[in-house]
Amino acid sequence: MDGIIQNITKSGKKPKEQTLVLVQNACTKSGDNNCLQRTYEQLVTYYPKPVYWQNLVDAMYKTQSPGGNNDKNMLQVYRLASAVDVLKKASDFTEYAQLALEAGAAGEAQAVLEKGFTNKIFVEKRDVDRNQRLLESAKKQAATDPAKATSGGGAAHDADVSVGLAYLGAEQYDKAVEAINRSLSKNPQNPDARLTLGIAELKAGHKDEARKAFKAVKGDPTLERLANLWTLHSQA
């Protein structure tokens, strides 16, 4: 089936959804995760349904390895999950907001929590109370001028990245691009900043520039894969 799909795509045609689903089922039954992820990427390329994005994002949740970069990478996974609208669990909204706050992206945390409350994600009283307190904290921090944002998220986030994140959360995407580019001019090998630049470019409506940024993400396998998924999302 892989050979058939390759011949179809090489001829510039679109493989049938049922053909890809057949391969996906075979990958699942054989326990071949690489095959499964590749097939889901093909499915979201040609048939970008929420269920296929959900499976891709779920796979990203499961492949986070322990270590110092885990929180940073997890924040990027949540950004993609939110963008493709497969962020569903209350615990994911909470963790996303907490990670965003820790990284200095208070406006992003505020937007995530407000979306959670609007969509009635938080049902249990303790979840409502906890996330209401988190939302108030996010609002307070987000009220600060983005240009005065201080470095957050550890050594990997310099002041310019923090300013960029603050502008990203404030939906001032062109200013976010400008700030992150300043950081990359000093440290071009920062894959997290490069991925965030692509996200800011995409949200600013600069699809070509976003894809260039995603293509340039190198040095971290998880972020490289996320960059590829963002590229697929940009083509939807």
Secondary structure, DSSP 8 states (H G I E B T S, - for coil): -HHHHHHHHHTT----HHHHHHHHHHHHHHT-HHHHHHHHHHHHHH---HHHHHHHHHHHHHT--SSTTHHHHHHHHHHHHHHTT----HHHHHHHHHHHHHHT-HHHHHHHHHHHHHTT---SHHHHHHHHHHHHHHHHHHTS-GGG----SSTTS-HHHHHHHHHHHTT-HHHHHHHHHHHHHH-TT-HHHHHHHHHHHHHTT-HHHHHHHHHT--S-HHHHHHHHHHHHHHT-
